[in-house]
Amino acid sequence: MITGSLRRRAVAAGALVLTGALALSACGDDNGSGGGAAAPTKSVGDIFSGITQDAALNAKLAPDVKSAGKITVGTDPSYAPNEFYDTDNKTLIGMDLDLGKALGKKLGVEFAFQKAGFDAIIPGIKSGQYQLGMSSFTDSKEREKTVDFVTYFTAGSALMVKKGNPQNLKPDDLSLCGKKVAVEKGTVQNDEVSTTVDAAKGLGTRTKKCKDAGKPGPVGQPYPDQNGANLALSSGRADAVLADSPVIDYAAKQSGGQFEVSGATYDTAPYGIAVGKQLGTTKDAILGALKALQADGTYNKILDKWGITSGANTSPQINGATS
C-alpha cells in the first residue's frame, strides 16, 4: 500500500479540462484558482433539512470550537466530484463540502471551508491555521503521526488516458515505463512515479518495477493541482494521468468523450477527515456524527448525489490506516 499523501481525490473534476474536458479545468489554471464545469450526477432533494443537532456530540467538541460556533476546514478545490468550484468560480461544492455541512448541522457548528494547497493542509493543521482537513486525504500511518483521521470513504488509484487509449497504457503492467504521467503534487500517485525509490516511505514503487524489468521509469509530471494534470493530458504534454479513482471516473465522464479510464482501480484505501491532535475529543464527536448520518440515510444521499456510492465506507473509525 502506498503511504504518501494520497489525495485519493479522484480526478478533479472541478477540474476536468478543456471545453468538454477542457471546460473542466478550463475553469482553472495550474494555480488551482479556477472553478469547474462539473455538476452533481443527480438531484436528490434537500439533503440537510432533517438533520438535528446532537447535544451529546456537541459536548465532545473542543472548547474553542464550541465557543466560536465553527471549525476551520482546509480544502483544495480542484478534485471533483469531491471538492471543487462551481461554475461561478467562487462557490465551493462537492461531496466533501456536502458532508461537512451535514456534519456541522449534526454537531451544531459551522464547517467553514477555506481554499488551500493540498500539500499545505496538514502542515496548516499542525500550525493551527486550520483545525480540520477535508480534501480526499488517504489515511496513512505516516500522516497519523501529525494528525488524527476519521475515515469516511474508500478509494483507490486509477489511470486516465486519451479516448481509444492509443498507446495501450494500463495501470497493472509495464506500459507506463518511460511514459509522461501527470499527477498532482503531494499525492500518493506522485509518490509512486517518484525518481527516488524508498520502500519505507512508499516512494518510487512504479519506478522500481520498471527499472527491475530493465526499462526506464515513468516520467512523472507533478502539477500544483488536479486541474493542471488533466490539462496536461488534454494538451498532449502528458501521456496519462494517475489520480484517485472517484476523480478519474468523474473526469472521464465529464470530458465529452476526450478521456477514458484504463484498467481497474488499485491500492484501495480509506479517505479520512484530518483532525488536529490538539482538538482532543473533537475527533470522537465527528466520528459519532458521521455514524449518525449513515444511520439516518444522509450519508448515502450525499454519495448518490455525486455518483460515488461504490466508495461508501460502512465502518468508519479513528486512525484506520493499515500502512
C-alpha positions in Angstrom: 0.0 0.0 0.0 1.3 3.4 -0.9 1.7 5.7 2.1 2.2 9.1 0.5 -0.1 12.0 0.7 -2.5 10.2 -1.5 -5.2 12.5 -2.0 -7.4 9.9 -3.4 -9.2 12.8 -4.6 -10.4 11.2 -7.6 -9.9 13.1 -10.7 -10.5 16.6 -10.1 -13.5 17.3 -12.0 -14.0 20.7 -10.9 -11.4 20.3 -12.8 -11.6 18.5 -15.9 -10.1 20.4 -18.6 -10.9 22.0 -21.8 -14.0 22.6 -23.4 -15.6 19.5 -22.8 -12.8 18.2 -21.0 -11.3 21.4 -21.2 -14.1 23.1 -19.8 -13.4 21.2 -16.8 -10.2 22.8 -16.0 -10.6 25.5 -18.2 -12.2 26.9 -15.4 -9.0 26.7 -13.7 -5.3 27.2 -14.2 -2.3 25.5 -12.7 -2.7 27.6 -9.6 -6.0 25.9 -8.8 -7.8 29.2 -8.9 -10.3 28.2 -11.4 -13.7 26.6 -11.0 -15.3 23.7 -12.6 -17.9 23.0 -15.2 -18.9 19.8 -13.4 -22.1 19.2 -11.6 -23.9 16.6 -9.4 -24.8 13.4 -11.3 -28.4 13.7 -10.0 -30.7 15.7 -7.8 -31.6 14.1 -4.5 -33.7 16.9 -3.0 -32.9 18.7 0.3 -30.3 16.5 2.0 -29.9 18.7 5.1 -33.4 19.6 6.2 -34.0 16.6 8.5 -30.6 16.8 10.4 -30.9 17.8 14.0 -28.1 18.8 16.4 -26.9 16.1 18.9 -26.2 17.8 22.2 -24.1 14.9 23.5 -21.8 15.0 20.4 -21.6 18.8 20.6 -20.3 18.4 24.2 -17.3 16.5 22.9 -16.1 19.3 20.7 -13.0 21.3 21.8 -14.0 24.3 23.9 -12.7 26.8 21.4 -14.7 25.2 18.6 -17.9 25.3 20.7 -17.3 28.9 21.7 -16.6 30.0 18.1 -19.5 28.0 16.7 -17.4 27.0 13.8 -14.5 24.8 12.8 -12.0 25.9 10.1 -11.5 23.3 7.4 -8.8 23.4 4.7 -9.6 22.0 1.3 -8.1 22.1 -2.2 -11.0 22.7 -4.6 -9.6 21.1 -7.7 -10.7 17.5 -7.2 -14.2 16.9 -8.4 -16.5 15.4 -7.5 -15.1 15.6 -4.0 -14.2 19.3 -3.8 -14.2 21.9 -6.5 -15.6 25.3 -7.6 -19.0 25.7 -9.1 -19.4 27.4 -12.4 -19.3 30.8 -10.8 -15.6 30.1 -9.8 -16.4 31.2 -6.3 -18.7 28.7 -4.6 -17.1 25.6 -3.2 -19.1 22.4 -3.9 -18.6 18.6 -3.9 -19.1 15.5 -1.8 -16.7 16.7 1.0 -18.4 20.1 1.2 -21.9 18.4 1.5 -20.6 16.0 4.1 -19.0 18.9 6.0 -22.3 20.8 6.0 -24.2 17.7 7.3 -21.6 17.0 10.0 -21.8 20.6 11.1 -25.6 20.5 11.4 -25.4 17.3 13.5 -22.6 18.8 15.7 -24.2 22.3 16.0 -21.2 24.2 14.5 -20.4 25.5 11.0 -17.8 23.8 8.9 -16.0 26.8 7.5 -14.1 25.7 4.4 -11.1 27.6 3.2 -9.2 27.1 0.0 -5.7 25.8 0.4 -3.0 24.0 -1.5 -3.4 20.3 -0.9 0.1 19.7 0.4 -0.2 22.7 2.7 -3.3 21.5 4.6 -1.8 19.0 7.1 1.1 21.4 7.9 -1.5 24.1 8.3 -3.5 21.9 10.8 -0.3 21.3 12.8 0.5 25.1 12.9 -3.1 26.0 13.8 -4.1 27.7 10.6 -6.8 25.0 10.1 -8.5 22.7 12.5 -9.6 20.1 10.1 -8.7 19.0 6.5 -11.4 17.6 4.2 -9.7 17.1 0.8 -9.7 13.5 -0.1 -6.9 12.6 2.2 -5.9 9.0 2.3 -5.4 7.8 5.9 -1.9 6.6 6.4 0.3 5.6 9.4 2.8 8.3 8.4 0.1 11.0 8.4 -1.3 9.8 11.7 1.9 11.0 13.3 0.8 14.6 12.6 -3.0 14.5 12.6 -5.8 12.1 13.6 -8.2 10.8 10.9 -11.8 9.9 10.9 -12.3 7.6 7.9 -15.4 8.1 5.8 -14.9 6.9 2.2 -12.9 4.3 0.3 -11.0 5.0 -2.9 -8.0 3.7 -4.9 -5.8 4.9 -7.7 -6.8 4.9 -11.3 -5.4 5.7 -14.8 -6.9 8.1 -17.3 -5.8 8.2 -20.9 -7.0 9.7 -24.2 -10.1 8.2 -25.8 -9.3 5.0 -27.5 -6.1 4.5 -25.4 -3.9 5.0 -28.5 -0.7 3.9 -26.6 -2.4 0.9 -24.9 -1.5 2.1 -21.4 -2.6 0.1 -18.4 -2.1 0.5 -14.6 -1.1 -3.1 -13.9 1.7 -3.7 -16.3 4.9 -2.0 -17.5 3.3 0.1 -20.2 3.8 3.3 -18.3 7.6 2.8 -18.2 9.2 5.8 -19.9 5.8 7.5 -20.4 4.9 11.0 -19.3 2.5 10.6 -16.4 0.7 13.7 -15.0 0.0 13.7 -11.2 -0.9 16.2 -8.5 1.8 17.3 -6.1 1.6 15.8 -2.6 -0.4 12.7 -3.7 0.2 9.1 -3.4 0.3 8.9 -7.2 3.1 11.5 -7.2 5.0 9.2 -4.8 4.7 6.1 -6.9 6.2 7.8 -10.0 9.0 9.5 -8.0 12.5 9.1 -9.2 13.5 8.4 -5.6 12.9 4.8 -4.6 12.3 4.3 -0.9 10.0 1.4 0.0 9.7 2.5 3.6 8.2 5.8 2.5 6.2 4.4 -0.4 8.3 6.3 -2.9 9.1 5.1 -6.5 7.1 1.9 -6.4 6.2 2.1 -10.1 9.7 3.4 -10.9 11.3 0.4 -9.2 9.2 -2.1 -11.2 10.2 -0.5 -14.4 13.9 -0.5 -13.6 13.8 -4.0 -12.3 12.5 -5.0 -15.7 15.3 -3.1 -17.5 13.0 -0.3 -18.6 13.1 3.5 -17.9 10.9 4.7 -15.1 7.8 6.7 -15.8 8.4 10.4 -16.3 6.3 12.0 -13.5 4.9 15.4 -14.2 3.7 16.9 -10.9 1.2 19.8 -11.0 0.1 22.1 -8.2 -3.5 20.8 -8.6 -5.5 18.2 -10.4 -6.7 20.7 -13.0 -3.1 21.1 -14.2 -2.7 17.3 -14.5 -5.8 16.9 -16.5 -4.9 19.8 -18.8 -1.5 18.2 -19.5 -3.3 15.1 -20.9 -5.7 17.1 -23.0 -3.0 19.2 -24.4 -0.7 16.3 -25.2 2.0 17.3 -22.7 1.3 14.0 -20.8 0.5 10.5 -22.0 -1.7 9.6 -19.0 -3.0 10.9 -15.6 -2.9 9.0 -12.4 -5.2 10.1 -9.6 -7.8 8.8 -7.2 -10.5 6.6 -8.6 -13.5 8.8 -8.0 -11.8 11.7 -9.5 -10.7 9.8 -12.6 -14.1 8.2 -13.1 -15.8 11.6 -12.8 -13.3 13.4 -15.0 -13.7 10.8 -17.8 -17.5 11.1 -17.7 -17.3 14.9 -17.8 -14.7 15.1 -20.6 -17.1 15.0 -23.5 -15.5 11.8 -24.8 -11.9 13.0 -24.8 -10.7 10.8 -21.9 -11.4 7.3 -20.7 -10.4 5.1 -17.7 -7.9 2.3 -18.5 -7.8 -0.8 -16.3 -9.0 -1.4 -12.8 -8.7 0.6 -9.6 -5.7 -0.4 -7.4 -4.3 0.3 -4.0 -7.7 0.9 -2.3 -7.5 2.7 1.0 -9.7 4.9 3.2 -10.2 8.6 3.0 -10.0 10.4 6.3 -11.1 13.7 7.7 -7.8 15.1 9.1 -8.3 16.4 12.7 -5.8 18.5 14.7 -4.4 16.4 17.6 -4.8 19.5 19.8 -8.6 19.2 19.5 -8.9 16.3 21.8 -12.3 14.5 21.7 -13.4 16.5 18.7 -12.4 13.5 16.5 -14.8 11.4 18.6 -17.6 13.9 18.0 -17.0 13.8 14.3 -17.0 10.0 14.2 -20.3 9.9 16.2 -21.8 12.5 13.8 -20.7 10.5 10.8 -22.3 7.3 12.1 -25.5 9.2 12.8 -25.6 10.5 9.3 -25.1 7.0 8.0 -27.9 5.7 10.2 -30.4 8.3 9.0 -29.5 7.9 5.3 -28.0 11.3 4.8 -24.5 9.9 4.1 -25.8 7.7 1.3 -27.8 10.6 -0.2 -24.7 12.7 -0.4 -22.7 9.9 -2.2 -25.7 9.2 -4.5 -25.9 12.9 -5.4 -22.3 12.8 -6.7 -22.5 9.3 -8.2 -19.9 7.7 -6.0 -21.9 5.3 -3.8 -19.4 2.5 -4.7 -16.9 4.1 -2.3 -19.2 4.1 0.8 -17.3 3.3 4.0 -19.7 1.5 6.2 -17.3 1.0 9.1 -15.8 4.5 9.8 -13.2 4.7 12.5 -10.5 6.8 14.0 -7.0 6.3 12.6 -7.8 3.2 10.5 -4.7 3.1 8.3 -3.1 -0.3 7.8 0.1 1.1 6.4 
